[in-house]
Amino acid sequence: MTGGGAPGAAGIIKCLREEKSFKIFVADANADAIGKHLGDHFEKIPLADSPEFVDKLLSICKQHSIQIILPLVTKELIPLSSRINEFAAIRTKVLISPQSSLEIANNKSRLYEFLQWRGIKVPSFSIVETVEQFKEAVTALGYPEKQVCFKPSVSNGSRGFRIISERINELDLLFNYKPAATFITLNNAINILASGTFPELLVSEYLSGEEYSVDCLANHGETVLIVPRLRKKMINGISVEGEFVEEESIINYCQQIIKELQLHGNIGIQVKKAVSGEFLILEINPRVQGTIAATLGTGTNLPVLAVKQELGLPIAADDLKVKWGTKFSRHWSEVFY
């Protein structure tokens, strides 16, 4: 498992520990990553954008006869997929979607364009590359009567995401919200974006309704299991309270996305309710999500199921049964060393 220092790493290792036959090797670019103290063995590896990244993983897999790689870091996915045949040559499987699917899923603008082309409804959007295009897109989407949001086409987590609104009270934001508040005025957004190199942005309608994070297990475009999770409380974009809800409209919607993109393995899909009442996509995490550990409370273990599926190990029917209505709350824990 790579990404041993990721926020969700401890929970995913907890899931993997449920299968007693697994020996867990943890890797991370940080020598003191939390996963170092939770797995059976630890390896320090280069960052995903290093020329040595894939070569180092190949060496580790060959040395330790690793059967499967479970990547947690988004930036690692395409480098791994581009050389997947080299891992196959040493009998190591990489739990990952095809490179063509990843190139779409990891770019929010390409993703919206692709799904729209395939007839799957997405939020109203524009793709912009200049300040002038940004202003025009915001106006076309109904601002200031309607709130509009934007985010870089390529980013991780909530980096670069902002909601443009003139309804905000900046004094209230300063003293009553933590610095991670996502609201911004149009003038402030323009001033910031004009101060440096303008990135490609996805500008879209703001979906103000309930937000769900959907943990999925896919088998080369076929749905195995879809588990919608209502996000009741978040800290820095990470769910800390939620509830598992059997929302059929979300399940059917995600099933279409998985099929059209031919996704594989553990997949995360974020959706939110629009004014129309429909749940529409925010983004895809084409990898195992950090809060996937919460599914243990429903009687399912999605990381273990993904590994078993990849290795051709038997999966019992009861392992796919979800205890809907399960609620969860997360808390910090410590490791001493």
VOBA-1610 file (N, C-alpha, C; in pm, whole numbers, padded with zeros to 5 digits, always signed):
BEGIN
Met+00083-00119+00000Met+00000+00000+00000Met+00087+00124+00000Thr+00070+00208-00103Thr+00143+00334-00104Thr+00063+00440-00029Gly+00122+00558-00011Gly+00051+00665+00059Gly+00032+00636+00207Gly+00133+00575+00269Gly+00123+00537+00410Gly+00108+00654+00505Gly+00131+00775+00457Gly+00113+00893+00541Gly-00014+00970+00511Ala-00097+00919+00421Ala-00223+00987+00385Ala-00319+00988+00504Pro-00411+01086+00509Pro-00505+01093+00622Pro-00585+00965+00645Gly-00617+00894+00538Gly-00697+00774+00553Gly-00617+00645+00563Ala-00485+00656+00562Ala-00400+00537+00558Ala-00425+00442+00675Ala-00435+00496+00796Ala-00453+00411+00914Ala-00582+00331+00904Gly-00689+00394+00857Gly-00817+00325+00843Gly-00813+00216+00739Ile-00743+00241+00628Ile-00734+00141+00521Ile-00651+00022+00567Ile-00543+00049+00641Ile-00464-00061+00698Ile-00549-00142+00796Lys-00634-00073+00872Lys-00726-00142+00964Lys-00816-00237+00885Cys-00865-00192+00770Cys-00948-00279+00684Cys-00869-00400+00638Leu-00748-00379+00591Leu-00665-00488+00539Leu-00629-00587+00648Arg-00615-00538+00771Arg-00581-00625+00885Arg-00693-00726+00915Glu-00814-00697+00868Glu-00926-00788+00891Glu-00905-00922+00822Glu-00827-00921+00714Glu-00795-01045+00643Glu-00661-01095+00694Lys-00665-01197+00779Lys-00545-01242+00851Lys-00437-01298+00759Ser-00473-01338+00637Ser-00374-01398+00547Ser-00290-01293+00474Phe-00329-01166+00487Phe-00256-01060+00416Phe-00130-01020+00494Lys-00020-01003+00422Lys+00099-00939+00478Lys+00110-00803+00412Ile+00113-00699+00495Ile+00098-00562+00444Ile+00231-00488+00444Phe+00276-00454+00324Phe+00393-00368+00307Phe+00342-00226+00282Val+00392-00132+00358Val+00349+00007+00347Val+00463+00091+00291Ala+00431+00182+00200Ala+00533+00269+00140Ala+00488+00414+00145Asp+00584+00504+00156Asp+00555+00648+00154Asp+00686+00724+00130Ala+00673+00847+00079Ala+00792+00930+00058Ala+00845+00988+00188Asn+00761+00989+00291Asn+00800+01039+00423Asn+00845+00921+00509Ala+00968+00926+00555Ala+01023+00816+00634Ala+00952+00797+00767Asp+00878+00898+00813Asp+00807+00888+00941Asp+00655+00880+00921Ala+00610+00838+00805Ala+00467+00826+00779Ala+00401+00734+00882Ile+00277+00766+00919Ile+00207+00690+01023Ile+00196+00542+00988Gly+00182+00512+00858Gly+00168+00374+00816Gly+00290+00288+00847Lys+00403+00352+00867Lys+00525+00280+00903Lys+00506+00198+01028His+00422+00245+01120His+00404+00181+01250His+00282+00089+01253Leu+00212+00077+01140Leu+00089-00001+01139Leu+00094-00124+01048Gly+00186-00124+00953Gly+00198-00237+00863Gly+00299-00340+00913Asp+00325-00441+00829Asp+00422-00544+00863Asp+00564-00505+00821His+00573-00416+00722His+00703-00376+00669His+00686-00239+00604Phe+00791-00157+00611Phe+00783-00021+00554Phe+00897+00004+00457Glu+00865+00075+00349Glu+00965+00116+00251Glu+00947+00264+00219Lys+01057+00337+00222Lys+01055+00477+00178Lys+01071+00480+00026Ile+00984+00555-00041Ile+00987+00560-00187Ile+00994+00706-00234Pro+01034+00731-00359Pro+01035+00867-00411Pro+00892+00919-00431Leu+00879+01049-00447Leu+00750+01108-00481Leu+00706+01062-00619Ala+00577+01071-00646Ala+00521+01019-00771Ala+00577+01086-00895Asp+00619+01213-00883Asp+00670+01284-01001Asp+00821+01264-01021Ser+00882+01180-00938Ser+01025+01152-00953Ser+01046+01048-01063Pro+01152+01062-01144Pro+01182+00961-01247Pro+01210+00823-01188Glu+01248+00820-01059Glu+01281+00693-00994Glu+01161+00624-00929Phe+01046+00690-00929Phe+00930+00639-00853Phe+00892+00497-00895Val+00861+00476-01022Val+00815+00344-01067Val+00927+00241-01055Asp+01049+00280-01090Asp+01162+00185-01080Asp+01181+00135-00937Lys+01165+00226-00841Lys+01179+00186-00700Lys+01071+00086-00661Leu+00948+00112-00703Leu+00839+00019-00670Leu+00859-00117-00736Leu+00905-00115-00860Leu+00935-00242-00928Leu+01040-00322-00852Ser+01142-00252-00804Ser+01248-00318-00728Ser+01195-00378-00598Ile+01112-00302-00526Ile+01054-00350-00400Ile+00966-00473-00425Cys+00883-00463-00529Cys+00791-00574-00558Cys+00867-00702-00595Lys+00973-00684-00672Lys+01053-00800-00712Lys+01125-00860-00592Gln+01183-00773-00508Gln+01259-00820-00392Gln+01173-00895-00292His+01048-00846-00270His+00963-00904-00166His+00849-00990-00222Ser+00850-01015-00352Ser+00744-01096-00416Ser+00605-01040-00385Ile+00590-00910-00401Ile+00461-00844-00376Ile+00360-00890-00480Gln+00242-00929-00437Gln+00140-00978-00529Gln+00050-00867-00582Ile+00032-00761-00503Ile-00061-00657-00545Ile-00022-00522-00486Ile-00038-00417-00566Ile-00014-00280-00520Ile-00149-00210-00506Leu-00171-00149-00389Leu-00292-00070-00362Leu-00249+00076-00348Pro-00263+00158-00454Pro-00217+00297-00446Pro-00321+00388-00379Leu-00273+00475-00290Leu-00361+00571-00223Leu-00344+00714-00275Val-00241+00738-00354Val-00205+00875-00394Val-00245+00899-00540Thr-00325+01001-00564Thr-00377+01029-00697Thr-00266+01048-00800Lys-00160+01119-00762Lys-00052+01148-00858Lys+00026+01024-00898Glu+00011+00916-00823Glu+00083+00793-00856Glu+00013+00712-00965Leu-00115+00737-00987Leu-00197+00646-01067Leu-00152+00635-01212Ile-00134+00749-01279Ile-00095+00744-01421Ile+00047+00690-01438Pro+00146+00734-01357Pro+00279+00672-01370Pro+00275+00519-01354Leu+00194+00470-01262Leu+00183+00325-01243Leu+00114+00259-01362Ser+00005+00319-01409Ser-00071+00258-01519Ser+00010+00257-01648Ser+00097+00358-01666Ser+00174+00366-01791Ser+00279+00255-01801Arg+00310+00191-01689Arg+00411+00085-01691Arg+00358-00045-01629Ile+00229-00062-01640Ile+00164-00176-01575Ile+00215-00309-01629Asn+00258-00313-01756Asn+00310-00437-01814Asn+00439-00483-01747Glu+00517-00387-01697Glu+00641-00422-01628Glu+00611-00488-01493Phe+00503-00444-01429Phe+00463-00509-01303Phe+00407-00649-01332Ala+00332-00660-01440Ala+00277-00791-01478Ala+00389-00891-01506Ala+00498-00840-01562Ala+00611-00929-01596Ala+00675-00990-01473Ile+00663-00923-01357Ile+00718-00980-01233Ile+00605-01035-01144Arg+00487-01053-01205Arg+00371-01113-01139Arg+00317-01028-01024Thr+00323-00897-01042Thr+00262-00804-00946Thr+00144-00736-01013Lys+00028-00745-00950Lys-00091-00676-01002Lys-00100-00537-00940Val-00146-00440-01018Val-00167-00304-00968Val-00318-00278-00970Leu-00374-00248-00854Leu-00518-00228-00840Leu-00553-00088-00890Ile-00583-00081-01021Ile-00590+00049-01086Ile-00677+00041-01211Ser-00736+00154-01249Ser-00814+00162-01374Ser-00719+00181-01493Pro-00768+00158-01616Pro-00684+00180-01734Pro-00636+00325-01743Gln-00522+00345-01805Gln-00465+00480-01816Gln-00561+00577-01885Ser-00629+00530-01990Ser-00722+00618-02062Ser-00835+00666-01971Ser-00881+00580-01881Ser-00986+00617-01786Ser-00933+00716-01683Leu-00811+00693-01635Leu-00750+00780-01535Leu-00727+00921-01589Glu-00686+00931-01715Glu-00659+01061-01774Glu-00784+01147-01781Ile-00900+01084-01792Ile-01027+01157-01789Ile-01068+01185-01645Ala-01067+01084-01561Ala-01115+01097-01424Ala-01033+01196-01341Asn-00903+01204-01368Asn-00815+01293-01291Asn-00819+01438-01337Asn-00891+01466-01447Asn-00904+01602-01497Asn-01052+01638-01492Lys-01090+01724-01399Lys-01231+01753-01376Lys-01300+01810-01499Ser-01230+01893-01576Ser-01290+01950-01696Ser-01314+01843-01802Arg-01212+01758-01825Arg-01228+01649-01922Arg-01339+01554-01877Leu-01349+01532-01747Leu-01450+01442-01692Leu-01591+01493-01724Tyr-01616+01622-01697Tyr-01748+01679-01723Tyr-01780+01673-01872Glu-01683+01705-01956Glu-01703+01700-02101Glu-01736+01558-02146Phe-01662+01460-02095Phe-01681+01321-02134Phe-01819+01270-02094Leu-01859+01296-01969Leu-01988+01247-01922Leu-02103+01315-01996Gln-02088+01444-02021Gln-02191+01517-02097Gln-02205+01457-02237Trp-02092+01428-02299Trp-02091+01367-02433Trp-02159+01231-02432Arg-02144+01157-02322Arg-02205+01025-02311Arg-02350+01030-02260Gly-02405+01149-02246Gly-02545+01163-02208Gly-02573+01152-02060Ile-02470+01164-01978Ile-02486+01161-01833Ile-02488+01304-01781Lys-02592+01338-01707Lys-02611+01476-01664Lys-02502+01520-01565Val-02451+01641-01585Val-02350+01701-01496Val-02396+01843-01464Pro-02336+01908-01365Pro-02370+02048-01338Pro-02339+02137-01459Ser-02411+02248-01473Ser-02380+02345-01579Ser-02238+02395-01556Phe-02159+02404-01662Phe-02017+02438-01644Phe-01959+02509-01765Ser-01843+02571-01741Ser-01758+02626-01847Ser-01614+02598-01809Ile-01529+02586-01910Ile-01385+02568-01888Ile-01317+02696-01933Val-01237+02756-01846Val-01178+02887-01876Val-01027+02885-01858Glu-00962+02974-01933Glu-00815+02982-01928Glu-00765+03125-01911Thr-00857+03224-01905Thr-00818+03363-01887Thr-00914+03430-01790Val-00874+03547-01739Val-00960+03623-01648Val-01088+03664-01718Glu-01079+03705-01845Glu-01199+03747-01919Glu-01296+03632-01937Gln-01243+03516-01972Gln-01329+03398-01985Gln-01393+03363-01850Phe-01317+03381-01744Phe-01367+03354-01609Phe-01485+03445-01577Lys-01472+03575-01604Lys-01580+03670-01578Lys-01705+03634-01658Glu-01685+03601-01786Glu-01797+03567-01874Glu-01868+03440-01826Ala-01790+03341-01783Ala-01849+03215-01738Ala-01931+03235-01612Val-01879+03313-01518Val-01949+03338-01393Val-02083+03406-01419Thr-02084+03504-01509Thr-02207+03574-01544Thr-02305+03481-01614Ala-02255+03401-01708Ala-02341+03309-01785Ala-02408+03206-01694Leu-02345+03173-01583Leu-02400+03073-01491Leu-02498+03134-01390Gly-02528+03264-01406Gly-02634+03326-01326Gly-02590+03410-01210Tyr-02459+03435-01200Tyr-02409+03519-01091Tyr-02447+03665-01119Pro-02488+03748-01020Pro-02479+03722-00875Pro-02605+03659-00814Glu-02713+03645-00895Glu-02835+03586-00838Glu-02809+03444-00787Lys-02722+03371-00857Lys-02690+03234-00818Lys-02544+03225-00775Gln-02516+03140-00677Gln-02378+03117-00638Gln-02310+03027-00743Val-02184+03056-00766Val-02105+02982-00865Val-01979+02933-00795Cys-01923+02821-00839Cys-01799+02773-00780Cys-01696+02746-00888Phe-01571+02736-00848Phe-01466+02704-00943Phe-01358+02621-00875Lys-01285+02546-00957Lys-01174+02465-00908Lys-01081+02436-01025Pro-00954+02415-00999Pro-00862+02378-01107Pro-00905+02247-01172Ser-00879+02236-01302Ser-00913+02111-01371Ser-00839+01993-01309Val-00715+02017-01268Val-00635+01913-01205Val-00593+01960-01066Ser-00643+01890-00964Ser-00607+01924-00825Ser-00644+01807-00736Asn-00591+01807-00614Asn-00620+01701-00517Asn-00696+01759-00399Gly-00788+01678-00346Gly-00864+01723-00231Gly-00945+01847-00265Ser-00948+01945-00175Ser-01024+02068-00196Ser-00935+02184-00241Arg-00812+02153-00282Arg-00718+02259-00319Arg-00771+02340-00438Gly-00779+02471-00420Gly-00822+02560-00528Gly-00972+02575-00542Phe-01051+02505-00461Phe-01197+02514-00471Phe-01248+02636-00394Arg-01334+02715-00459Arg-01395+02829-00393Arg-01538+02848-00443Ile-01624+02900-00354Ile-01762+02935-00389Ile-01769+03087-00398Ile-01811+03138-00513Ile-01820+03283-00533Ile-01957+03330-00488Ser-01960+03424-00395Ser-02086+03472-00341Ser-02071+03615-00293Glu-02174+03696-00317Glu-02177+03832-00263Glu-02259+03837-00134Arg-02309+03721-00093Arg-02392+03716+00028Arg-02307+03700+00154Ile-02177+03683+00137Ile-02092+03656+00253Ile-02056+03784+00327Asn-02040+03772+00456Asn-01996+03881+00542Asn-01851+03851+00579Glu-01756+03927+00523Glu-01615+03895+00543Glu-01572+03908+00690Leu-01636+04000+00763Leu-01605+04012+00906Leu-01652+03886+00981Asp-01769+03837+00942Asp-01821+03713+01000Asp-01729+03596+00967Leu-01682+03591+00841Leu-01590+03484+00801Leu-01461+03488+00881Leu-01410+03608+00903Leu-01283+03625+00973Leu-01289+03575+01116Phe-01398+03606+01187Phe-01401+03578+01330Phe-01481+03453+01369Asn-01566+03404+01280Asn-01652+03291+01317Asn-01628+03164+01237Tyr-01534+03169+01142Tyr-01502+03051+01062Tyr-01351+03026+01068Lys-01314+02899+01055Lys-01171+02867+01048Lys-01116+02912+00913Pro-00983+02928+00902Pro-00924+02980+00778Pro-00955+02898+00653Ala-01003+02775+00670Ala-01031+02688+00555Ala-01165+02718+00489Ala-01236+02825+00529Ala-01364+02860+00468Ala-01348+02876+00317Thr-01447+02829+00240Thr-01433+02822+00094Thr-01501+02938+00020Phe-01565+03031+00090Phe-01634+03141+00022Phe-01537+03252-00017Ile-01565+03315-00131Ile-01482+03425-00179Ile-01570+03519-00263Thr-01539+03650-00261Thr-01612+03743-00347Thr-01554+03738-00488Leu-01631+03784-00585Leu-01585+03781-00724Leu-01461+03868-00742Asn-01462+03987-00683Asn-01346+04077-00699Asn-01220+04016-00640Asn-01231+03955-00524Asn-01114+03892-00464Asn-01063+03776-00549Ala-01156+03699-00604Ala-01117+03586-00690Ala-01043+03637-00813Ile-01095+03742-00875Ile-01031+03798-00996Ile-00893+03851-00964Asn-00880+03923-00853Asn-00750+03979-00814Asn-00646+03870-00793Ile-00686+03762-00729Ile-00592+03651-00703Ile-00555+03582-00834Leu-00655+03553-00916Leu-00630+03480-01040Leu-00547+03562-01139Ala-00560+03695-01132Ala-00486+03782-01224Ala-00343+03809-01177Ser-00309+03762-01057Ser-00179+03795-00999Ser-00066+03703-01045Gly-00100+03597-01117Gly+00003+03502-01163Gly-00042+03429-01287Thr+00021+03318-01316Thr-00017+03237-01432Thr-00156+03179-01410Phe-00245+03204-01506Phe-00384+03161-01492Phe-00394+03011-01522Pro-00445+02931-01429Pro-00458+02786-01455Pro-00589+02757-01527Glu-00598+02643-01592Glu-00727+02603-01649Glu-00822+02573-01534Leu-00940+02636-01537Leu-01038+02620-01430Leu-01169+02563-01483Leu-01235+02485-01399Leu-01372+02442-01423Leu-01461+02533-01340Val-01545+02612-01407Val-01640+02701-01340Val-01778+02640-01356Ser-01849+02620-01246Ser-01978+02550-01255Ser-02081+02607-01159Glu-02206+02566-01181Glu-02311+02602-01086Glu-02276+02542-00951Tyr-02313+02610-00844Tyr-02288+02558-00710Tyr-02407+02473-00667Leu-02381+02349-00632Leu-02484+02258-00585Leu-02495+02272-00434Ser-02608+02321-00387Ser-02619+02358-00245Ser-02680+02251-00156Gly-02720+02138-00216Gly-02789+02036-00137Gly-02697+01938-00067Glu-02754+01826-00024Glu-02680+01723+00049Glu-02565+01669-00036Glu-02453+01641+00030Glu-02337+01586-00040Glu-02313+01441+00004Tyr-02287+01356-00094Tyr-02257+01216-00068Tyr-02119+01181-00123Ser-02047+01102-00048Ser-01925+01040-00097Ser-01958+00893-00118Val-01935+00844-00240Val-01982+00711-00276Val-01863+00617-00295Asp-01853+00516-00210Asp-01746+00416-00221Asp-01795+00304-00312Cys-01716+00274-00414Cys-01758+00176-00513Cys-01651+00068-00530Leu-01698-00050-00570Leu-01609-00156-00614Leu-01652-00193-00755Ala-01558-00179-00849Ala-01587-00206-00990Ala-01494-00313-01044Asn-01543-00384-01145Asn-01464-00488-01210Asn-01464-00461-01360His-01366-00381-01404His-01350-00346-01546His-01481-00292-01605Gly-01538-00192-01538Gly-01658-00125-01587Gly-01788-00184-01537Glu-01783-00300-01474Glu-01902-00362-01418Glu-01910-00330-01269Thr-02028-00294-01222Thr-02045-00260-01081Thr-02055-00386-00996Val-01978-00390-00890Val-01985-00499-00792Val-02061-00452-00668Leu-02028-00331-00621Leu-02093-00277-00501Leu-02081-00125-00503Ile-02190-00056-00467Ile-02191+00089-00457Ile-02253+00127-00322Val-02179+00203-00242Val-02223+00236-00106Val-02222+00388-00086Pro-02338+00454-00102Pro-02344+00600-00080Pro-02335+00634+00068Arg-02259+00738+00095Arg-02236+00781+00234Arg-02266+00930+00245Leu-02371+00966+00320Leu-02407+01106+00341Leu-02302+01172+00427Arg-02248+01284+00378Arg-02142+01355+00452Arg-02209+01458+00544Lys-02219+01424+00672Lys-02286+01512+00767Lys-02194+01619+00824Lys-02066+01585+00838Lys-01971+01683+00891Lys-01835+01655+00829Met-01766+01763+00786Met-01634+01748+00725Met-01535+01843+00791Ile-01410+01801+00797Ile-01300+01886+00841Ile-01194+01882+00732Asn-01167+02000+00673Asn-01070+02008+00563Asn-01098+01908+00451Gly-01227+01893+00420Gly-01267+01806+00311Gly-01275+01659+00344Ile-01246+01622+00469Ile-01249+01481+00511Ile-01372+01457+00598Ser-01450+01354+00566Ser-01572+01322+00642Ser-01536+01274+00782Val-01600+01332+00883Val-01581+01286+01021Val-01712+01238+01082Glu-01825+01268+01017Glu-01954+01214+01058Glu-02035+01186+00933Gly-02108+01073+00933Gly-02187+01042+00815Gly-02285+00929+00840Glu-02359+00896+00734Glu-02459+00789+00741Glu-02466+00721+00605Phe-02476+00588+00607Phe-02485+00511+00483Phe-02632+00499+00443Val-02663+00548+00324Val-02802+00559+00280Val-02820+00485+00147Glu-02921+00401+00140Glu-02952+00327+00017Glu-03032+00418-00076Glu-02963+00512-00138Glu-03025+00609-00229Glu-03010+00555-00371Glu-03119+00499-00424Glu-03113+00430-00554Glu-03073+00521-00668Ser-03115+00647-00664Ser-03080+00739-00773Ser-02929+00760-00781Ile-02864+00766-00665Ile-02718+00780-00661Ile-02652+00652-00710Ile-02702+00539-00665Ile-02644+00409-00704Ile-02652+00391-00856Asn-02768+00421-00914Asn-02784+00407-01060Asn-02696+00505-01136Tyr-02685+00627-01086Tyr-02603+00731-01149Tyr-02456+00689-01151Cys-02408+00641-01036Cys-02267+00599-01027Cys-02241+00474-01112Gln-02339+00388-01122Gln-02325+00269-01205Gln-02302+00308-01352Gln-02374+00410-01400Gln-02354+00459-01536Gln-02213+00514-01556Ile-02166+00591-01458Ile-02034+00651-01467Ile-01926+00544-01472Ile-01937+00445-01385Ile-01840+00334-01382Ile-01836+00263-01517Lys-01953+00239-01576Lys-01959+00169-01704Lys-01898+00251-01816Glu-01934+00379-01825Glu-01886+00464-01935Glu-01735+00485-01928Leu-01682+00496-01807Leu-01538+00519-01790Leu-01457+00390-01777Gln-01527+00276-01770Gln-01459+00147-01754Gln-01364+00148-01634Leu-01417+00194-01521Leu-01337+00204-01399Leu-01319+00067-01335His-01213+00057-01253His-01179-00072-01196His-01124-00057-01055Gly-01164-00151-00967Gly-01112-00151-00831Gly-01193-00063-00738Asn-01129-00014-00632Asn-01193+00080-00539Asn-01198+00218-00604Ile-01319+00274-00610Ile-01340+00404-00674Ile-01424+00490-00581Gly-01391+00620-00574Gly-01473+00714-00498Gly-01538+00814-00592Ile-01667+00838-00574Ile-01739+00936-00656Ile-01811+01032-00561Gln-01790+01162-00581Gln-01856+01264-00499Gln-01975+01320-00576Val-02093+01321-00512Val-02212+01379-00574Val-02280+01474-00476Lys-02360+01566-00533Lys-02430+01664-00449Lys-02565+01693-00513Lys-02663+01728-00430Lys-02798+01751-00480Lys-02810+01891-00539Ala-02866+01899-00660Ala-02890+02026-00728Ala-03027+02080-00688Val-03058+02203-00729Val-03188+02263-00701Val-03300+02178-00758Ser-03273+02110-00869Ser-03372+02024-00935Ser-03405+01900-00854Gly-03325+01871-00752Gly-03343+01750-00673Gly-03260+01633-00720Glu-03192+01649-00835Glu-03106+01544-00887Glu-02970+01547-00818Phe-02910+01430-00802Phe-02773+01423-00753Phe-02679+01424-00873Leu-02585+01518-00873Leu-02493+01535-00986Leu-02349+01525-00937Ile-02261+01488-01026Ile-02122+01463-00991Ile-02046+01590-00956Leu-01960+01580-00856Leu-01861+01683-00827Leu-01727+01640-00886Glu-01684+01518-00851Glu-01556+01467-00901Glu-01546+01318-00874Ile-01441+01259-00931Ile-01411+01117-00909Ile-01273+01105-00845Asn-01262+01017-00747Asn-01132+00974-00696Asn-01112+00832-00748Pro-01034+00812-00855Pro-01022+00678-00914Pro-00925+00589-00837Arg-00950+00579-00706Arg-00863+00504-00615Arg-00941+00479-00487Val-00880+00409-00393Val-00943+00389-00263Val-00948+00521-00188Gln-01064+00553-00128Gln-01081+00679-00054Gln-01047+00659+00093Gly-01003+00767+00156Gly-00960+00759+00295Gly-01068+00715+00391Thr-01191+00762+00371Thr-01298+00731+00466Thr-01365+00598+00434Ile-01310+00522+00340Ile-01366+00391+00305Ile-01368+00298+00426Ala-01281+00324+00524Ala-01278+00240+00644Ala-01410+00243+00718Ala-01486+00351+00702Ala-01615+00360+00772Ala-01713+00254+00724Thr-01692+00198+00605Thr-01783+00095+00556Thr-01775-00033+00640Leu-01672-00047+00719Leu-01664-00163+00809Leu-01788-00171+00898Gly-01841-00055+00934Gly-01960-00053+01020Gly-02084-00107+00952Thr-02082-00114+00819Thr-02197-00167+00745Thr-02185-00317+00719Gly-02075-00376+00764Gly-02053-00518+00741Gly-01980-00548+00612Thr-01932-00445+00543Thr-01855-00465+00420Thr-01712-00415+00440Asn-01621-00470+00363Asn-01480-00432+00372Asn-01428-00414+00230Leu-01451-00296+00175Leu-01424-00271+00034Leu-01277-00285-00006Pro-01180-00241+00074Pro-01040-00264+00033Pro-01005-00412+00023Val-01050-00492+00119Val-01023-00636+00114Val-01094-00700-00004Leu-01219-00659-00030Leu-01293-00713-00144Leu-01222-00682-00275Ala-01165-00562-00287Ala-01095-00524-00409Ala-00971-00610-00430Val-00897-00634-00322Val-00777-00717-00331Val-00815-00861-00367Lys-00918-00914-00301Lys-00962-01051-00331Lys-01006-01062-00477Gln-01080-00964-00524Gln-01126-00964-00663Gln-01007-00968-00758Glu-00906-00886-00730Glu-00789-00877-00818Glu-00708-01006-00820Leu-00704-01073-00706Leu-00625-01196-00695Leu-00706-01321-00728Gly-00835-01302-00759Gly-00918-01417-00793Gly-00956-01501-00674Leu-00957-01443-00554Leu-00994-01515-00433Leu-01146-01515-00417Pro-01203-01616-00352Pro-01350-01623-00340Pro-01406-01509-00255Ile-01524-01459-00295Ile-01596-01356-00221Ile-01734-01411-00189Ala-01768-01417-00061Ala-01898-01470-00018Ala-02008-01368-00043Ala-02129-01416-00068Ala-02243-01327-00094Ala-02268-01234+00024Asp-02248-01284+00147Asp-02271-01202+00267Asp-02172-01085+00276Asp-02056-01099+00211Asp-01956-00992+00214Asp-02001-00869+00135Leu-02106-00886+00053Leu-02156-00776-00030Leu-02286-00718+00023Lys-02329-00765+00141Lys-02453-00714+00202Lys-02422-00592+00288Val-02497-00485+00268Val-02473-00358+00337Val-02580-00334+00443Lys-02539-00301+00564Lys-02634-00264+00670Lys-02666-00115+00655Trp-02769-00087+00573Trp-02805+00052+00546Trp-02857+00121+00673Gly-02834+00251+00681Gly-02876+00328+00798Gly-02768+00338+00904Thr-02655+00267+00882Thr-02543+00275+00977Thr-02486+00416+00977Lys-02466+00472+01096Lys-02405+00604+01112Lys-02263+00585+01168Phe-02178+00686+01145Phe-02043+00675+01199Phe-01991+00813+01241Ser-01896+00810+01331Ser-01825+00930+01374Ser-01679+00892+01389Arg-01589+00979+01344Arg-01445+00948+01347Arg-01374+01036+01449His-01260+00987+01499His-01184+01063+01598His-01035+01041+01575Trp-00953+01125+01630Trp-00808+01112+01620Trp-00759+01001+01711Ser-00651+00937+01675Ser-00587+00838+01760Ser-00435+00855+01749Glu-00360+00795+01839Glu-00216+00815+01844Glu-00140+00684+01825Val-00019+00699+01772Val+00077+00590+01768Val+00204+00643+01835Phe+00259+00567+01929Phe+00380+00611+01999Phe+00499+00526+01952Tyr+00611+00591+01931Tyr+00729+00519+01886Tyr+00856+00591+01931
//
